[in-house]
Amino acid sequence: MAQYGVDLLWVLILASLGLSAFAIFISVSRHRRQHSKVVNSPSFGDDVASEAARKVLREVEKNGQSVDAALVTWSPETLRKILAEDLPDAQVIVVSNREPYIHNEDKNGDVQLVVPASGLVSALEPITRACAGTWIAYGGGSADRQVVDGDDRVQVPPENPSYALRRVWLTEEEYQGYYLGFANEGLWPLCHIAFTRPIFRESDWEAYEAVNRKFADTVVAEARNERPIVLVQDYHFALLPRMIRERLPEAIVITFWHIPWPNSEVFSICPWRERILDGLLGSSIIGFHTQFHANNFTESVDRFMESRIERADAAVSYGGQTTLVHAYPISIEWPVQLLKSLPPVEECRAHIRERFGIPADAKLCVGVERLDYTKGILDRFHALEELFIRYPEMIGKAVFLQIAAPSRGTLPAYKHLHEECQRLAEELNERYGSGSYRPVVLVAEHHSQKDVYKIYRAADICLVTSLHDGMNLVAKEFVAARDDEEGVLLLSTFAGASRELLEALIVNPYDAAMMSEAMRQALIMGPDEQRERMRRMREIVRDNNVYRWAGSMLLDAARLRKRGELDRVTALSERPAIANGDNVVSIFERKQAAGYR
């Protein structure tokens, strides 16, 4: 009986296999007949080609750059080649609040040229030069109006003009509300985890909106055609991309947000959060320094806007338009042209030590930034005191030179910070100084980029200890300045640069004990270890320079433009002809048909 059951089971299995084989045979035969019809149809080749092209474009548009990018030597020539081959006849327009060249009138009535020591300027100026573009910025110099032509333009750089600087004039009321008010009392503390409460006023928002509109008018006036590439910079212009899109719908608008983007819970504090997001989503591409900040932005959009999030492609579909949201780590030019005009490291050391009264037997620790509560200046002072408490033998063997350029000094938070820095520096000097030895030298003055690089070259240790930061280019500038391959970098884990410069001593600026231990490690580090660390960091800055940053965005812009052209071509072939002969379909209609509603 048991044998009978086994035999019956085998019969059922064999019957099932036979039926499956027959079904497969019928399916294959039917597929072959259908495939033969498709292949022989006139549109088969075009359909396959267009689908293959779309697939390739989708792959290269995913977040993260092609592996081939690492094999390219990125330079101004590389950018010019991209523009010539991938974006022929494209006009590049840069928009920022700060201008790369400032003209001021001195007490004798003479016009002086000032090049601000700004991370944004140092990153974008070589790009604009390479692209022979137009830079639109607020003209705040006391002599800025004296040097422009009838169209408010001046050709720069003065020694070798290669692009036009178009200045925008703001009233004092506009500047107070747009810049000091909404941008720096509202958005700046909102985006930085530095425990300073953001302040939002209706009047500031109105000024911010009006100034963004004024810059949009200027972009349209400067555009030579309807298809420029506009690089919008930073939190001063969150509304500008949408305003440009309304006037120049075929423009490629790339917005780069230089500061962190907060999580959606923090961002919800902003009374005009939906307007900010809508403005930014007028961009073709939105860039951030790190993937973490890009993710925070996408989460904010997902929470507050009716949109479709394409996470696999790092894109947002909103209002009939797709915006790519990518991470593009910003950098500096390589090689740094300024180094050619600087003296050797030993000469810089002698000059800086003499200028600031640094003893010959003391190690020089430096910090260089704006006087801002996000930069962790007070935390460095506390860490220095902790170092002296833990290791009294270090007293007299280290001097901390803090260059703190005055910034937004009329705002209460910045006034208070300046006073606190001065007070703490004086206390440390009284407690641990003796004779001509001062452990802290606080210099609250503006310095030219040339002077800043001399300080980098003279330093034994550079401290970049931001409490919260986007990238922080001081870290990369210090590395680039050290062609002698010496010096130690202490770098905050909360700065974007810590994702790249792994050979730095990575610290938590909120932990004074940890910072003091890292400072001691830097002070006693031998030259061989210094060279090993510095050599690797210099390779990273060399390979991931500012031309790669800009080139990556321009290549993505080229792909978007090609995809738009491909969409128009495929729309023509896919839409049935109608009575009036109009067979053009908008990209928005195609997205609706595909389910992007």
C-alpha positions, 0 to 999 in steps of 0.5 A, spaced: 500 500 500 505 504 501 509 503 494 502 504 491 502 511 494 509 513 492 508 511 485 502 515 485 506 521 487 511 520 482 505 520 476 503 526 479 510 530 479 511 527 472 504 530 469 506 537 472 512 537 469 509 535 462 504 541 463 509 546 465 514 544 459 508 545 454 506 552 457 513 554 456 513 552 449 506 556 447 509 562 451 516 562 447 512 561 440 507 567 442 513 571 444 517 570 438 511 571 433 510 578 437 518 580 437 518 578 429 512 583 428 516 589 433 522 588 429 520 589 422 516 595 424 519 601 422 519 605 429 523 599 432 530 601 432 528 608 434 524 606 440 530 601 442 535 607 441 531 612 445 530 607 451 537 605 451 539 613 451 534 614 457 537 608 461 544 611 460 542 618 462 538 615 468 544 611 470 549 617 470 544 622 473 544 618 480 547 621 486 554 620 486 559 621 480 562 617 475 568 613 476 571 616 470 571 622 474 577 620 479 581 619 472 580 626 470 585 631 471 581 637 473 583 644 471 580 650 468 582 647 461 577 641 463 572 646 464 572 650 458 572 643 454 566 641 458 563 647 456 565 647 449 563 640 447 557 638 452 554 645 453 556 649 446 554 657 447 552 656 454 553 663 458 555 661 465 552 666 470 554 666 478 549 669 483 552 671 490 551 676 495 558 677 496 562 680 490 569 677 489 572 684 488 571 690 492 572 697 491 573 702 497 575 709 498 580 711 503 581 717 507 585 720 501 580 719 496 583 714 493 580 707 490 583 701 493 581 694 491 580 689 496 579 681 495 575 678 500 578 672 504 572 668 503 571 661 502 565 662 497 569 667 493 576 663 493 572 657 490 568 661 485 572 666 482 577 661 479 571 657 476 568 664 473 575 666 470 575 659 467 568 660 464 569 667 462 562 668 465 558 674 469 558 674 476 552 678 479 553 680 486 551 686 491 555 692 490 557 694 497 564 697 497 564 705 498 567 706 491 564 700 487 559 705 483 565 709 481 568 704 477 562 701 473 560 702 466 553 705 464 551 698 465 553 697 472 559 692 470 566 692 471 571 687 468 575 683 473 581 681 475 584 688 474 591 685 472 587 680 467 580 681 465 577 675 464 569 676 466 564 681 468 562 683 475 555 686 475 553 689 481 546 690 484 545 696 488 541 695 495 538 701 499 540 701 507 533 698 508 533 693 503 540 690 506 538 691 513 532 686 512 534 681 507 542 680 509 542 682 516 535 680 518 532 674 514 538 671 512 543 672 518 538 672 524 533 667 521 536 662 516 543 662 519 542 660 526 536 656 523 541 651 519 546 651 524 546 647 530 549 652 535 544 653 540 542 661 537 535 662 537 533 664 530 529 671 529 524 671 524 520 678 522 515 679 517 519 686 515 525 682 514 521 677 509 518 682 505 525 685 504 528 678 503 523 677 497 524 684 494 531 683 494 531 676 491 526 679 485 531 685 484 537 679 483 532 675 478 531 682 474 538 682 473 539 675 471 534 676 466 537 682 464 544 679 463 542 673 460 544 673 452 539 668 450 533 664 454 538 658 456 543 660 460 546 656 466 545 660 472 549 658 479 545 661 485 549 661 491 547 660 498 542 661 503 541 669 501 537 667 495 532 661 496 527 664 492 531 666 486 531 659 483 523 659 482 523 667 480 528 665 474 524 659 472 518 663 471 522 668 467 527 663 463 523 656 463 529 653 459 535 656 463 539 651 467 539 653 474 544 650 479 543 652 486 548 650 491 547 651 499 553 652 502 551 651 509 548 645 513 541 644 511 537 642 518 532 636 519 525 637 518 523 638 525 528 644 526 526 647 519 519 647 521 520 653 525 521 657 519 514 661 518 515 661 510 518 654 510 513 652 504 515 658 500 523 657 501 522 650 499 518 652 493 523 657 491 529 652 491 525 647 487 525 652 481 532 649 481 534 644 476 539 641 481 540 643 488 547 641 491 550 640 498 556 639 501 554 632 504 549 627 503 547 628 510 545 635 508 542 633 501 538 627 505 535 633 510 533 637 505 529 631 501 526 629 508 523 637 509 520 637 502 517 630 503 514 633 509 511 639 507 510 639 500 506 635 495 511 632 491 514 625 489 521 623 492 525 619 487 530 616 492 533 611 487 535 617 483 536 623 488 531 627 485 524 631 487 518 631 482 514 637 484 509 642 480 511 638 473 519 639 474 524 634 476 530 637 481 536 633 482 538 633 489 546 631 489 552 632 494 558 636 491 563 637 496 566 644 494 574 645 494 579 650 492 583 651 486 589 647 485 595 649 484 593 655 488 596 661 484 597 665 490 603 661 492 607 663 486 607 670 489 609 668 496 616 667 500 618 660 502 615 657 508 621 659 513 621 666 511 613 666 512 615 663 519 620 668 521 615 674 518 609 672 522 613 670 528 616 677 528 609 681 527 605 677 532 611 676 537 611 669 537 617 666 541 622 662 537 621 656 542 614 656 542 609 652 537 605 656 533 597 654 533 593 658 528 585 659 527 583 663 521 575 665 520 570 670 521 568 672 528 562 667 528 559 663 533 558 657 529 566 657 528 568 654 535 573 660 537 571 660 545 571 652 545 579 652 542 580 657 548 577 652 553 581 647 550 588 651 550 586 652 558 585 644 559 591 643 555 595 647 560 591 644 566 593 637 564 600 638 562 603 644 565 609 643 562 606 645 555 605 653 558 610 657 554 611 652 549 605 653 545 601 660 542 595 660 539 594 666 534 586 667 532 585 671 526 577 673 527 575 677 521 569 682 524 563 680 521 555 682 522 558 686 528 551 690 529 547 684 531 547 682 538 549 675 538 556 677 534 557 683 539 556 678 545 561 673 541 566 679 540 566 681 547 567 674 550 573 672 546 576 678 548 575 677 555 577 669 555 583 671 551 585 676 556 584 671 562 588 666 559 594 671 558 593 673 565 593 666 568 598 663 564 602 669 560 609 671 563 614 677 561 613 677 553 609 670 553 602 671 551 599 664 550 593 667 546 594 672 540 587 675 538 587 679 532 580 681 530 581 684 523 580 683 516 586 680 512 588 679 505 588 672 502 595 673 501 596 674 508 592 669 510 596 664 506 602 666 509 599 665 516 598 658 514 605 657 511 608 659 518 603 655 522 605 648 526 598 647 527 591 649 524 585 648 528 578 648 524 573 646 530 567 648 527 561 647 532 557 646 525 559 647 518 558 646 511 565 644 508 570 649 511 575 651 506 580 653 511 582 646 512 583 645 505 587 652 504 591 650 510 593 643 506 594 647 500 599 652 503 603 647 505 607 645 499 613 643 505 608 637 507 609 639 514 604 642 519 598 638 523 591 639 522 586 639 527 579 638 524 572 638 527 567 632 526 562 637 524 565 640 518 564 637 511 571 637 510 572 631 515 569 626 510 575 627 506 581 629 510 581 623 514 588 624 516 587 630 520 586 629 527 578 629 528 576 632 534 569 633 537 569 641 539 564 640 545 569 636 548 575 640 551 578 634 554 579 631 547 581 637 544 586 638 549 589 631 548 589 632 540 593 639 541 598 635 545 598 630 540 599 635 534 605 639 538 609 633 539 608 629 533 614 628 529 616 630 522 615 623 519 608 622 521 606 630 519 609 629 512 605 622 511 599 625 513 600 632 510 602 628 503 595 624 503 591 630 505 594 634 499 593 628 494 585 629 496 585 636 495 589 636 489 584 630 486 578 633 488 579 640 487 574 646 485 574 644 478 572 637 479 566 640 483 564 645 478 565 640 472 561 635 476 555 640 476 556 642 469 556 635 467 550 634 470 547 640 467 549 638 460 545 631 461 539 635 464 539 639 457 540 633 453 535 629 457 530 635 455 532 635 448 531 627 448 524 628 451 522 633 446 524 628 440 521 622 443 514 626 445 514 628 438 514 621 436 510 618 441 504 623 441 499 621 435 498 626 430 491 630 431 487 634 426 490 641 427 497 638 426 500 640 433 504 634 435 508 637 441 507 635 448 510 638 454 514 635 459 509 636 464 504 632 460 509 626 459 510 626 467 503 626 468 502 620 463 507 616 466 504 617 473 508 623 476 502 627 479 
